[in-house]
Amino acid sequence: MSDKTEIRTDGAPAPAWMFSQGVRKGPILQVSGQGPQDPATGEYLHHGDVKAQTRRTLENVKAIVEAGGATIEDVVMFRVYLTKRADFPLMNEVYAAFIDENVKPGGVKPCRTTVFVELPQEPMLVEIDAQAVVTD
């Protein structure tokens, strides 16, 4: 018997390839890497604007986290993938504001790793995935 469940939501873009938006197994919720896409159309948004792309990407991640029964406060780890080291301060500014909005004052902020990579689609400046532990 498997308690593994695929997570789907219209609040984030449909997966482009053969993977799930998210998967929950027991209390563990993994969100696949999300990019700066419009949830309804899948169109890449905010070309060249890493701040706007970061915000859109975080909102896509949040939609999947919530569809999986969790909140951003349940996230234990974000992984941020950027194409340029120079974009780090701009991404970090938006990320910090998002965490302030979604984690109660005095709450435990999620861990984070930032990696610099070449992303799968040309317009993407950022991709973010997350892992949460759901405490129903």
N, CA, C and O atoms as CSV, one atom per row, in Angstrom:
chain,resi,resn,atom,element,x,y,z
A,1,MET,N,N,0.839,-1.187,0.000
A,1,MET,CA,C,0.000,0.000,0.000
A,1,MET,C,C,0.880,1.245,0.000
A,1,MET,O,O,1.818,1.351,0.790
A,2,SER,N,N,0.571,2.185,-0.893
A,2,SER,CA,C,1.343,3.418,-0.991
A,2,SER,C,C,0.483,4.596,-0.587
A,2,SER,O,O,-0.677,4.701,-0.987
A,3,ASP,N,N,1.054,5.472,0.200
A,3,ASP,CA,C,0.340,6.693,0.552
A,3,ASP,C,C,0.923,7.871,-0.237
A,3,ASP,O,O,0.901,9.015,0.217
A,4,LYS,N,N,1.441,7.563,-1.420
A,4,LYS,CA,C,2.031,8.567,-2.303
A,4,LYS,C,C,0.931,9.172,-3.165
A,4,LYS,O,O,0.182,8.447,-3.820
A,5,THR,N,N,0.830,10.510,-3.168
A,5,THR,CA,C,-0.235,11.209,-3.864
A,5,THR,C,C,0.338,12.297,-4.756
A,5,THR,O,O,1.199,13.069,-4.333
A,6,GLU,N,N,-0.141,12.352,-5.988
A,6,GLU,CA,C,0.243,13.440,-6.880
A,6,GLU,C,C,-0.552,14.689,-6.504
A,6,GLU,O,O,-1.758,14.620,-6.267
A,7,ILE,N,N,0.129,15.819,-6.454
A,7,ILE,CA,C,-0.507,17.098,-6.144
A,7,ILE,C,C,-0.681,17.864,-7.445
A,7,ILE,O,O,0.259,18.001,-8.228
A,8,ARG,N,N,-1.896,18.363,-7.671
A,8,ARG,CA,C,-2.205,19.160,-8.863
A,8,ARG,C,C,-2.994,20.395,-8.443
A,8,ARG,O,O,-3.837,20.345,-7.547
A,9,THR,N,N,-2.693,21.508,-9.119
A,9,THR,CA,C,-3.448,22.734,-8.892
A,9,THR,C,C,-3.434,23.590,-10.150
A,9,THR,O,O,-2.462,23.592,-10.906
A,10,ASP,N,N,-4.520,24.311,-10.362
A,10,ASP,CA,C,-4.570,25.282,-11.445
A,10,ASP,C,C,-3.856,26.580,-11.050
A,10,ASP,O,O,-3.699,27.478,-11.877
A,11,GLY,N,N,-3.424,26.680,-9.786
A,11,GLY,CA,C,-2.734,27.864,-9.300
A,11,GLY,C,C,-1.274,27.930,-9.715
A,11,GLY,O,O,-0.586,28.908,-9.426
A,12,ALA,N,N,-0.801,26.893,-10.392
A,12,ALA,CA,C,0.575,26.845,-10.906
A,12,ALA,C,C,0.512,26.237,-12.303
A,12,ALA,O,O,-0.439,25.526,-12.628
A,13,PRO,N,N,1.526,26.513,-13.133
A,13,PRO,CA,C,1.493,25.961,-14.487
A,13,PRO,C,C,1.558,24.440,-14.495
A,13,PRO,O,O,2.154,23.822,-13.613
A,14,ALA,N,N,0.937,23.857,-15.499
A,14,ALA,CA,C,1.013,22.403,-15.669
A,14,ALA,C,C,2.458,22.017,-15.969
A,14,ALA,O,O,3.180,22.790,-16.598
A,15,PRO,N,N,2.892,20.838,-15.530
A,15,PRO,CA,C,4.253,20.400,-15.830
A,15,PRO,C,C,4.490,20.330,-17.335
A,15,PRO,O,O,3.624,19.897,-18.096
A,16,ALA,N,N,5.675,20.761,-17.747
A,16,ALA,CA,C,6.013,20.768,-19.169
A,16,ALA,C,C,6.400,19.379,-19.673
A,16,ALA,O,O,6.253,19.085,-20.859
A,17,TRP,N,N,6.893,18.524,-18.776
A,17,TRP,CA,C,7.368,17.209,-19.175
A,17,TRP,C,C,6.755,16.147,-18.283
A,17,TRP,O,O,5.700,16.370,-17.689
A,18,MET,N,N,7.383,15.029,-18.184
A,18,MET,CA,C,6.840,13.879,-17.469
A,18,MET,C,C,7.165,13.915,-15.976
A,18,MET,O,O,7.959,13.113,-15.487
A,19,PHE,N,N,6.553,14.839,-15.267
A,19,PHE,CA,C,6.690,14.882,-13.811
A,19,PHE,C,C,5.454,15.542,-13.218
A,19,PHE,O,O,4.658,16.146,-13.936
A,20,SER,N,N,5.301,15.426,-11.929
A,20,SER,CA,C,4.165,15.999,-11.210
A,20,SER,C,C,4.506,17.405,-10.730
A,20,SER,O,O,5.676,17.733,-10.533
A,21,GLN,N,N,3.484,18.230,-10.543
A,21,GLN,CA,C,3.712,19.535,-9.907
A,21,GLN,C,C,4.264,19.315,-8.501
A,21,GLN,O,O,5.174,20.017,-8.060
A,22,GLY,N,N,3.707,18.344,-7.818
A,22,GLY,CA,C,4.150,18.011,-6.479
A,22,GLY,C,C,3.758,16.588,-6.148
A,22,GLY,O,O,2.877,16.004,-6.777
A,23,VAL,N,N,4.429,16.040,-5.148
A,23,VAL,CA,C,4.125,14.693,-4.672
A,23,VAL,C,C,4.157,14.732,-3.149
A,23,VAL,O,O,5.058,15.303,-2.536
A,24,ARG,N,N,3.144,14.105,-2.562
A,24,ARG,CA,C,3.122,13.961,-1.113
A,24,ARG,C,C,3.149,12.486,-0.772
A,24,ARG,O,O,2.372,11.697,-1.309
A,25,LYS,N,N,4.052,12.120,0.128
A,25,LYS,CA,C,4.126,10.764,0.654
A,25,LYS,C,C,4.180,10.901,2.166
A,25,LYS,O,O,5.166,11.378,2.729
A,26,GLY,N,N,3.108,10.477,2.810
A,26,GLY,CA,C,3.018,10.694,4.248
A,26,GLY,C,C,3.064,12.183,4.526
A,26,GLY,O,O,2.350,12.956,3.888
A,27,PRO,N,N,3.889,12.591,5.465
A,27,PRO,CA,C,3.954,14.012,5.785
A,27,PRO,C,C,4.892,14.815,4.881
A,27,PRO,O,O,4.964,16.038,5.001
A,28,ILE,N,N,5.609,14.144,3.982
A,28,ILE,CA,C,6.590,14.821,3.122
A,28,ILE,C,C,5.919,15.303,1.842
A,28,ILE,O,O,5.251,14.528,1.157
A,29,LEU,N,N,6.095,16.568,1.523
A,29,LEU,CA,C,5.574,17.169,0.305
A,29,LEU,C,C,6.738,17.756,-0.475
A,29,LEU,O,O,7.448,18.631,0.020
A,30,GLN,N,N,6.931,17.275,-1.691
A,30,GLN,CA,C,7.981,17.797,-2.574
A,30,GLN,C,C,7.322,18.535,-3.722
A,30,GLN,O,O,6.426,18.006,-4.380
A,31,VAL,N,N,7.769,19.764,-3.962
A,31,VAL,CA,C,7.283,20.570,-5.077
A,31,VAL,C,C,8.347,20.561,-6.163
A,31,VAL,O,O,9.512,20.864,-5.903
A,32,SER,N,N,7.943,20.211,-7.388
A,32,SER,CA,C,8.870,20.246,-8.519
A,32,SER,C,C,9.311,21.676,-8.794
A,32,SER,O,O,8.629,22.637,-8.439
A,33,GLY,N,N,10.463,21.791,-9.432
A,33,GLY,CA,C,10.973,23.101,-9.787
A,33,GLY,C,C,9.957,23.890,-10.589
A,33,GLY,O,O,9.404,23.403,-11.576
A,34,GLN,N,N,9.721,25.119,-10.149
A,34,GLN,CA,C,8.778,26.013,-10.801
A,34,GLN,C,C,9.541,27.185,-11.399
A,34,GLN,O,O,10.595,27.588,-10.907
A,35,GLY,N,N,8.979,27.712,-12.465
A,35,GLY,CA,C,9.563,28.882,-13.106
A,35,GLY,C,C,8.570,30.025,-13.141
A,35,GLY,O,O,7.478,29.925,-12.581
A,36,PRO,N,N,8.947,31.109,-13.798
A,36,PRO,CA,C,8.125,32.315,-13.848
A,36,PRO,C,C,7.051,32.233,-14.931
A,36,PRO,O,O,7.045,33.020,-15.879
A,37,GLN,N,N,6.156,31.282,-14.778
A,37,GLN,CA,C,5.128,31.050,-15.788
A,37,GLN,C,C,3.750,31.462,-15.286
A,37,GLN,O,O,3.448,31.377,-14.095
A,38,ASP,N,N,2.939,31.902,-16.211
A,38,ASP,CA,C,1.548,32.180,-15.916
A,38,ASP,C,C,0.851,30.845,-15.661
A,38,ASP,O,O,0.948,29.939,-16.489
A,39,PRO,N,N,0.149,30.705,-14.531
A,39,PRO,CA,C,-0.498,29.428,-14.233
A,39,PRO,C,C,-1.542,29.009,-15.268
A,39,PRO,O,O,-1.715,27.816,-15.519
A,40,ALA,N,N,-2.227,29.958,-15.863
A,40,ALA,CA,C,-3.298,29.627,-16.799
A,40,ALA,C,C,-2.779,29.264,-18.183
A,40,ALA,O,O,-3.300,28.346,-18.818
A,41,THR,N,N,-1.757,29.973,-18.659
A,41,THR,CA,C,-1.307,29.791,-20.043
A,41,THR,C,C,0.023,29.066,-20.168
A,41,THR,O,O,0.340,28.539,-21.234
A,42,GLY,N,N,0.809,29.032,-19.093
A,42,GLY,CA,C,2.148,28.449,-19.149
A,42,GLY,C,C,3.168,29.378,-19.777
A,42,GLY,O,O,4.338,29.018,-19.903
A,43,GLU,N,N,2.744,30.567,-20.172
A,43,GLU,CA,C,3.647,31.542,-20.806
A,43,GLU,C,C,4.684,32.040,-19.796
A,43,GLU,O,O,4.359,32.326,-18.643
A,44,TYR,N,N,5.932,32.137,-20.249
A,44,TYR,CA,C,6.991,32.702,-19.405
A,44,TYR,C,C,6.789,34.205,-19.316
A,44,TYR,O,O,6.585,34.879,-20.327
A,45,LEU,N,N,6.848,34.722,-18.094
A,45,LEU,CA,C,6.554,36.125,-17.823
A,45,LEU,C,C,7.800,36.899,-17.419
A,45,LEU,O,O,8.808,36.314,-17.024
A,46,HIS,N,N,7.719,38.204,-17.521
A,46,HIS,CA,C,8.713,39.135,-16.975
A,46,HIS,C,C,10.121,38.891,-17.516
A,46,HIS,O,O,11.082,38.813,-16.752
A,47,HIS,N,N,10.232,38.773,-18.816
A,47,HIS,CA,C,11.530,38.540,-19.459
A,47,HIS,C,C,12.548,39.584,-18.990
A,47,HIS,O,O,12.293,40.786,-19.060
A,48,GLY,N,N,13.699,39.110,-18.514
A,48,GLY,CA,C,14.786,39.978,-18.103
A,48,GLY,C,C,14.645,40.607,-16.728
A,48,GLY,O,O,15.539,41.344,-16.312
A,49,ASP,N,N,13.556,40.349,-16.001
A,49,ASP,CA,C,13.305,40.965,-14.688
A,49,ASP,C,C,13.329,39.882,-13.609
A,49,ASP,O,O,12.311,39.248,-13.333
A,50,VAL,N,N,14.496,39.678,-13.005
A,50,VAL,CA,C,14.634,38.584,-12.031
A,50,VAL,C,C,13.770,38.806,-10.795
A,50,VAL,O,O,13.309,37.835,-10.194
A,51,LYS,N,N,13.540,40.047,-10.403
A,51,LYS,CA,C,12.687,40.293,-9.235
A,51,LYS,C,C,11.250,39.832,-9.514
A,51,LYS,O,O,10.661,39.114,-8.706
A,52,ALA,N,N,10.697,40.238,-10.638
A,52,ALA,CA,C,9.324,39.838,-10.976
A,52,ALA,C,C,9.247,38.334,-11.227
A,52,ALA,O,O,8.263,37.695,-10.857
A,53,GLN,N,N,10.282,37.763,-11.856
A,53,GLN,CA,C,10.292,36.317,-12.076
A,53,GLN,C,C,10.352,35.559,-10.761
A,53,GLN,O,O,9.690,34.533,-10.609
A,54,THR,N,N,11.137,36.050,-9.811
A,54,THR,CA,C,11.241,35.386,-8.504
A,54,THR,C,C,9.888,35.385,-7.810
A,54,THR,O,O,9.467,34.363,-7.268
A,55,ARG,N,N,9.209,36.521,-7.824
A,55,ARG,CA,C,7.900,36.613,-7.161
A,55,ARG,C,C,6.894,35.649,-7.804
A,55,ARG,O,O,6.193,34.923,-7.098
A,56,ARG,N,N,6.824,35.642,-9.135
A,56,ARG,CA,C,5.885,34.751,-9.827
A,56,ARG,C,C,6.216,33.295,-9.519
A,56,ARG,O,O,5.318,32.483,-9.293
A,57,THR,N,N,7.493,32.970,-9.512
A,57,THR,CA,C,7.922,31.600,-9.242
A,57,THR,C,C,7.552,31.183,-7.824
A,57,THR,O,O,7.055,30.077,-7.611
A,58,LEU,N,N,7.791,32.059,-6.857
A,58,LEU,CA,C,7.420,31.752,-5.468
A,58,LEU,C,C,5.911,31.581,-5.318
A,58,LEU,O,O,5.461,30.731,-4.549
A,59,GLU,N,N,5.131,32.369,-6.036
A,59,GLU,CA,C,3.671,32.212,-5.978
A,59,GLU,C,C,3.248,30.867,-6.563
A,59,GLU,O,O,2.314,30.240,-6.062
A,60,ASN,N,N,3.925,30.418,-7.620
A,60,ASN,CA,C,3.625,29.098,-8.191
A,60,ASN,C,C,3.961,27.996,-7.189
A,60,ASN,O,O,3.185,27.057,-7.010
A,61,VAL,N,N,5.115,28.112,-6.539
A,61,VAL,CA,C,5.496,27.130,-5.516
A,61,VAL,C,C,4.464,27.126,-4.392
A,61,VAL,O,O,4.019,26.065,-3.955
A,62,LYS,N,N,4.089,28.308,-3.930
A,62,LYS,CA,C,3.116,28.416,-2.828
A,62,LYS,C,C,1.794,27.743,-3.195
A,62,LYS,O,O,1.198,27.067,-2.356
A,63,ALA,N,N,1.330,27.913,-4.425
A,63,ALA,CA,C,0.068,27.297,-4.844
A,63,ALA,C,C,0.135,25.779,-4.724
A,63,ALA,O,O,-0.834,25.144,-4.307
A,64,ILE,N,N,1.263,25.202,-5.083
A,64,ILE,CA,C,1.410,23.740,-4.996
A,64,ILE,C,C,1.546,23.299,-3.550
A,64,ILE,O,O,0.964,22.292,-3.147
A,65,VAL,N,N,2.311,24.048,-2.765
A,65,VAL,CA,C,2.432,23.746,-1.333
A,65,VAL,C,C,1.043,23.712,-0.703
A,65,VAL,O,O,0.708,22.776,0.023
A,66,GLU,N,N,0.246,24.727,-0.980
A,66,GLU,CA,C,-1.093,24.791,-0.392
A,66,GLU,C,C,-2.009,23.694,-0.929
A,66,GLU,O,O,-2.832,23.158,-0.188
A,67,ALA,N,N,-1.873,23.358,-2.206
A,67,ALA,CA,C,-2.680,22.256,-2.765
A,67,ALA,C,C,-2.324,20.930,-2.108
A,67,ALA,O,O,-3.144,20.013,-2.060
A,68,GLY,N,N,-1.086,20.832,-1.597
A,68,GLY,CA,C,-0.649,19.621,-0.911
A,68,GLY,C,C,-1.001,19.600,0.564
A,68,GLY,O,O,-0.612,18.679,1.282
A,69,GLY,N,N,-1.738,20.613,1.026
A,69,GLY,CA,C,-2.187,20.636,2.422
A,69,GLY,C,C,-1.231,21.307,3.379
A,69,GLY,O,O,-1.356,21.138,4.592
A,70,ALA,N,N,-0.273,22.069,2.864
A,70,ALA,CA,C,0.730,22.712,3.715
A,70,ALA,C,C,0.667,24.229,3.548
A,70,ALA,O,O,-0.140,24.756,2.782
A,71,THR,N,N,1.529,24.905,4.275
A,71,THR,CA,C,1.725,26.345,4.142
A,71,THR,C,C,3.216,26.596,3.980
A,71,THR,O,O,4.025,25.681,4.130
A,72,ILE,N,N,3.570,27.813,3.681
A,72,ILE,CA,C,4.989,28.152,3.582
A,72,ILE,C,C,5.687,27.918,4.916
A,72,ILE,O,O,6.879,27.611,4.936
A,73,GLU,N,N,4.984,28.054,6.013
A,73,GLU,CA,C,5.578,27.759,7.325
A,73,GLU,C,C,5.950,26.282,7.477
A,73,GLU,O,O,6.788,25.944,8.313
A,74,ASP,N,N,5.346,25.406,6.690
A,74,ASP,CA,C,5.671,23.979,6.714
A,74,ASP,C,C,6.871,23.635,5.837
A,74,ASP,O,O,7.397,22.525,5.915
A,75,VAL,N,N,7.308,24.581,5.001
A,75,VAL,CA,C,8.444,24.336,4.112
A,75,VAL,C,C,9.718,24.270,4.951
A,75,VAL,O,O,9.993,25.164,5.751
A,76,VAL,N,N,10.484,23.211,4.759
A,76,VAL,CA,C,11.761,23.076,5.463
A,76,VAL,C,C,12.937,23.469,4.569
A,76,VAL,O,O,14.021,23.779,5.064
A,77,MET,N,N,12.717,23.455,3.227
A,77,MET,CA,C,13.825,23.746,2.320
A,77,MET,C,C,13.324,24.305,1.004
A,77,MET,O,O,12.441,23.730,0.368
A,78,PHE,N,N,13.893,25.431,0.599
A,78,PHE,CA,C,13.751,25.959,-0.757
A,78,PHE,C,C,15.089,25.793,-1.452
A,78,PHE,O,O,16.142,25.990,-0.846
A,79,ARG,N,N,15.045,25.432,-2.720
A,79,ARG,CA,C,16.237,25.451,-3.562
A,79,ARG,C,C,15.967,26.440,-4.679
A,79,ARG,O,O,14.985,26.318,-5.411
A,80,VAL,N,N,16.852,27.423,-4.800
A,80,VAL,CA,C,16.721,28.471,-5.810
A,80,VAL,C,C,17.831,28.271,-6.824
A,80,VAL,O,O,19.002,28.134,-6.470
A,81,TYR,N,N,17.443,28.256,-8.091
A,81,TYR,CA,C,18.397,28.116,-9.184
A,81,TYR,C,C,18.377,29.414,-9.975
A,81,TYR,O,O,17.326,29.832,-10.460
A,82,LEU,N,N,19.527,30.048,-10.106
A,82,LEU,CA,C,19.650,31.307,-10.850
A,82,LEU,C,C,20.617,31.115,-12.004
A,82,LEU,O,O,21.529,30.291,-11.932
A,83,THR,N,N,20.413,31.881,-13.067
A,83,THR,CA,C,21.318,31.796,-14.206
A,83,THR,C,C,22.537,32.699,-14.046
A,83,THR,O,O,23.577,32.445,-14.653
A,84,LYS,N,N,22.418,33.761,-13.226
A,84,LYS,CA,C,23.533,34.701,-13.095
A,84,LYS,C,C,23.788,35.053,-11.634
A,84,LYS,O,O,22.856,35.359,-10.890
A,85,ARG,N,N,25.028,35.008,-11.236
A,85,ARG,CA,C,25.401,35.383,-9.877
A,85,ARG,C,C,24.992,36.825,-9.570
A,85,ARG,O,O,24.622,37.136,-8.438
A,86,ALA,N,N,25.057,37.700,-10.568
A,86,ALA,CA,C,24.710,39.111,-10.371
A,86,ALA,C,C,23.245,39.298,-9.973
A,86,ALA,O,O,22.894,40.334,-9.410
A,87,ASP,N,N,22.386,38.319,-10.254
A,87,ASP,CA,C,20.965,38.414,-9.902
A,87,ASP,C,C,20.681,38.043,-8.446
A,87,ASP,O,O,19.559,38.218,-7.973
A,88,PHE,N,N,21.677,37.537,-7.740
A,88,PHE,CA,C,21.449,37.068,-6.374
A,88,PHE,C,C,20.849,38.142,-5.458
A,88,PHE,O,O,19.853,37.860,-4.793
A,89,PRO,N,N,21.405,39.356,-5.390
A,89,PRO,CA,C,20.829,40.349,-4.463
A,89,PRO,C,C,19.373,40.704,-4.795
A,89,PRO,O,O,18.568,40.909,-3.887
A,90,LEU,N,N,19.035,40.776,-6.069
A,90,LEU,CA,C,17.666,41.104,-6.462
A,90,LEU,C,C,16.717,39.974,-6.103
A,90,LEU,O,O,15.635,40.219,-5.570
A,91,MET,N,N,17.113,38.730,-6.390
A,91,MET,CA,C,16.298,37.574,-6.011
A,91,MET,C,C,16.137,37.534,-4.499
A,91,MET,O,O,15.039,37.302,-3.993
A,92,ASN,N,N,17.222,37.757,-3.781
A,92,ASN,CA,C,17.205,37.663,-2.325
A,92,ASN,C,C,16.269,38.697,-1.703
A,92,ASN,O,O,15.619,38.422,-0.695
A,93,GLU,N,N,16.202,39.870,-2.295
A,93,GLU,CA,C,15.305,40.928,-1.813
A,93,GLU,C,C,13.842,40.476,-1.902
A,93,GLU,O,O,13.077,40.639,-0.952
A,94,VAL,N,N,13.469,39.918,-3.034
A,94,VAL,CA,C,12.097,39.447,-3.230
A,94,VAL,C,C,11.820,38.234,-2.345
A,94,VAL,O,O,10.752,38.131,-1.744
A,95,TYR,N,N,12.777,37.323,-2.268
A,95,TYR,CA,C,12.629,36.129,-1.428
A,95,TYR,C,C,12.397,36.535,0.030
A,95,TYR,O,O,11.510,35.995,0.691
A,96,ALA,N,N,13.189,37.483,0.529
A,96,ALA,CA,C,13.061,37.930,1.925
A,96,ALA,C,C,11.675,38.524,2.182
A,96,ALA,O,O,11.070,38.253,3.220
A,97,ALA,N,N,11.172,39.324,1.257
A,97,ALA,CA,C,9.840,39.906,1.421
A,97,ALA,C,C,8.774,38.807,1.436
A,97,ALA,O,O,7.840,38.862,2.236
A,98,PHE,N,N,8.910,37.814,0.558
A,98,PHE,CA,C,7.969,36.696,0.499
A,98,PHE,C,C,7.967,35.921,1.821
A,98,PHE,O,O,6.904,35.583,2.341
A,99,ILE,N,N,9.135,35.647,2.353
A,99,ILE,CA,C,9.222,34.924,3.628
A,99,ILE,C,C,8.598,35.755,4.748
A,99,ILE,O,O,7.865,35.220,5.579
A,100,ASP,N,N,8.883,37.051,4.776
A,100,ASP,CA,C,8.268,37.917,5.789
A,100,ASP,C,C,6.744,37.892,5.714
A,100,ASP,O,O,6.071,37.946,6.743
A,101,GLU,N,N,6.196,37.811,4.501
A,101,GLU,CA,C,4.743,37.776,4.306
A,101,GLU,C,C,4.135,36.434,4.681
A,101,GLU,O,O,2.951,36.371,5.013
A,102,ASN,N,N,4.912,35.364,4.636
A,102,ASN,CA,C,4.347,34.018,4.761
A,102,ASN,C,C,4.796,33.227,5.980
A,102,ASN,O,O,4.307,32.120,6.207
A,103,VAL,N,N,5.708,33.767,6.761
A,103,VAL,CA,C,6.144,33.118,7.995
A,103,VAL,C,C,5.854,34.086,9.142
A,103,VAL,O,O,6.284,35.239,9.117
A,104,LYS,N,N,5.130,33.609,10.133
A,104,LYS,CA,C,4.747,34.455,11.264
A,104,LYS,C,C,5.979,35.065,11.929
A,104,LYS,O,O,7.037,34.436,11.967
A,105,PRO,N,N,5.849,36.282,12.452
A,105,PRO,CA,C,6.975,36.879,13.188
A,105,PRO,C,C,7.443,35.932,14.292
A,105,PRO,O,O,6.633,35.408,15.056
A,106,GLY,N,N,8.733,35.723,14.367
A,106,GLY,CA,C,9.307,34.814,15.347
A,106,GLY,C,C,9.276,33.362,14.898
A,106,GLY,O,O,9.808,32.492,15.588
A,107,GLY,N,N,8.658,33.081,13.744
A,107,GLY,CA,C,8.585,31.720,13.223
A,107,GLY,C,C,9.925,31.282,12.661
A,107,GLY,O,O,10.830,32.095,12.471
A,108,VAL,N,N,10.039,30.006,12.401
A,108,VAL,CA,C,11.276,29.441,11.857
A,108,VAL,C,C,11.252,29.574,10.345
A,108,VAL,O,O,10.357,29.052,9.680
A,109,LYS,N,N,12.228,30.266,9.814
A,109,LYS,CA,C,12.335,30.427,8.366
A,109,LYS,C,C,12.859,29.131,7.745
A,109,LYS,O,O,13.667,28.431,8.355
A,110,PRO,N,N,12.395,28.811,6.525
A,110,PRO,CA,C,12.891,27.607,5.858
A,110,PRO,C,C,14.384,27.717,5.548
A,110,PRO,O,O,14.927,28.817,5.441
A,111,CYS,N,N,15.024,26.591,5.410
A,111,CYS,CA,C,16.386,26.554,4.892
A,111,CYS,C,C,16.338,26.929,3.408
A,111,CYS,O,O,15.287,26.875,2.771
A,112,ARG,N,N,17.505,27.311,2.876
A,112,ARG,CA,C,17.559,27.629,1.450
A,112,ARG,C,C,18.956,27.372,0.920
A,112,ARG,O,O,19.956,27.616,1.595
A,113,THR,N,N,18.997,26.873,-0.303
A,113,THR,CA,C,20.240,26.746,-1.049
A,113,THR,C,C,20.041,27.476,-2.362
A,113,THR,O,O,18.972,27.391,-2.966
A,114,THR,N,N,21.065,28.196,-2.810
A,114,THR,CA,C,21.017,28.870,-4.101
A,114,THR,C,C,22.138,28.326,-4.968
A,114,THR,O,O,23.295,28.265,-4.552
A,115,VAL,N,N,21.775,27.931,-6.182
A,115,VAL,CA,C,22.717,27.328,-7.112
A,115,VAL,C,C,22.655,28.121,-8.418
A,115,VAL,O,O,21.585,28.567,-8.831
A,116,PHE,N,N,23.795,28.290,-9.056
A,116,PHE,CA,C,23.860,29.006,-10.327
A,116,PHE,C,C,24.024,27.990,-11.447
A,116,PHE,O,O,24.980,27.215,-11.466
A,117,VAL,N,N,23.065,28.005,-12.392
A,117,VAL,CA,C,22.962,26.968,-13.414
A,117,VAL,C,C,22.475,27.555,-14.730
A,117,VAL,O,O,22.090,28.722,-14.804
A,118,GLU,N,N,22.501,26.725,-15.766
A,118,GLU,CA,C,21.805,27.038,-17.002
A,118,GLU,C,C,20.438,26.365,-16.908
A,118,GLU,O,O,20.353,25.154,-16.704
A,119,LEU,N,N,19.368,27.151,-17.056
A,119,LEU,CA,C,18.011,26.627,-16.888
A,119,LEU,C,C,17.453,26.129,-18.220
A,119,LEU,O,O,17.961,26.500,-19.278
A,120,PRO,N,N,16.403,25.286,-18.180
A,120,PRO,CA,C,15.952,24.597,-19.389
A,120,PRO,C,C,15.285,25.474,-20.458
A,120,PRO,O,O,15.223,25.084,-21.624
A,121,GLN,N,N,14.791,26.641,-20.074
A,121,GLN,CA,C,14.140,27.521,-21.051
A,121,GLN,C,C,14.846,28.873,-21.065
A,121,GLN,O,O,15.157,29.418,-20.006
A,122,GLU,N,N,15.098,29.405,-22.222
A,122,GLU,CA,C,15.854,30.651,-22.396
A,122,GLU,C,C,15.334,31.818,-21.553
A,122,GLU,O,O,16.146,32.533,-20.965
A,123,PRO,N,N,14.006,32.047,-21.465
A,123,PRO,CA,C,13.544,33.214,-20.703
A,123,PRO,C,C,13.661,33.076,-19.184
A,123,PRO,O,O,13.499,34.060,-18.462
A,124,MET,N,N,13.939,31.871,-18.694
A,124,MET,CA,C,13.988,31.644,-17.242
A,124,MET,C,C,15.272,32.207,-16.651
A,124,MET,O,O,16.374,31.843,-17.062
A,125,LEU,N,N,15.114,33.094,-15.685
A,125,LEU,CA,C,16.248,33.576,-14.892
A,125,LEU,C,C,16.299,32.879,-13.541
A,125,LEU,O,O,17.331,32.889,-12.871
A,126,VAL,N,N,15.181,32.272,-13.141
A,126,VAL,CA,C,15.073,31.639,-11.831
A,126,VAL,C,C,14.160,30.412,-11.909
A,126,VAL,O,O,13.196,30.379,-12.673
A,127,GLU,N,N,14.491,29.414,-11.103
A,127,GLU,CA,C,13.639,28.244,-10.876
A,127,GLU,C,C,13.731,27.938,-9.388
A,127,GLU,O,O,14.793,28.092,-8.785
A,128,ILE,N,N,12.622,27.504,-8.792
A,128,ILE,CA,C,12.598,27.234,-7.345
A,128,ILE,C,C,11.815,25.959,-7.091
A,128,ILE,O,O,10.745,25.752,-7.664
A,129,ASP,N,N,12.356,25.096,-6.222
A,129,ASP,CA,C,11.588,23.957,-5.733
A,129,ASP,C,C,11.546,24.029,-4.212
A,129,ASP,O,O,12.230,24.847,-3.597
A,130,ALA,N,N,10.740,23.169,-3.620
A,130,ALA,CA,C,10.574,23.212,-2.164
A,130,ALA,C,C,10.226,21.839,-1.623
A,130,ALA,O,O,9.695,20.982,-2.330
A,131,GLN,N,N,10.542,21.655,-0.349
A,131,GLN,CA,C,10.112,20.462,0.364
A,131,GLN,C,C,9.503,20.913,1.684
A,131,GLN,O,O,10.058,21.752,2.394
A,132,ALA,N,N,8.341,20.329,1.995
A,132,ALA,CA,C,7.634,20.665,3.228
A,132,ALA,C,C,7.320,19.394,3.988
A,132,ALA,O,O,7.275,18.303,3.420
A,133,VAL,N,N,7.106,19.554,5.275
A,133,VAL,CA,C,6.617,18.473,6.124
A,133,VAL,C,C,5.249,18.927,6.623
A,133,VAL,O,O,5.125,19.927,7.330
A,134,VAL,N,N,4.222,18.164,6.236
A,134,VAL,CA,C,2.841,18.543,6.512
A,134,VAL,C,C,2.436,17.978,7.868
A,134,VAL,O,O,2.648,16.800,8.154
A,135,THR,N,N,1.858,18.826,8.686
A,135,THR,CA,C,1.457,18.418,10.037
A,135,THR,C,C,-0.051,18.551,10.198
A,135,THR,O,O,-0.538,19.297,11.047
A,136,ASP,N,N,-0.778,17.812,9.368
A,136,ASP,CA,C,-2.261,17.883,9.349
A,136,ASP,C,C,-2.856,18.173,10.689
A,136,ASP,O,O,-4.077,18.259,10.817
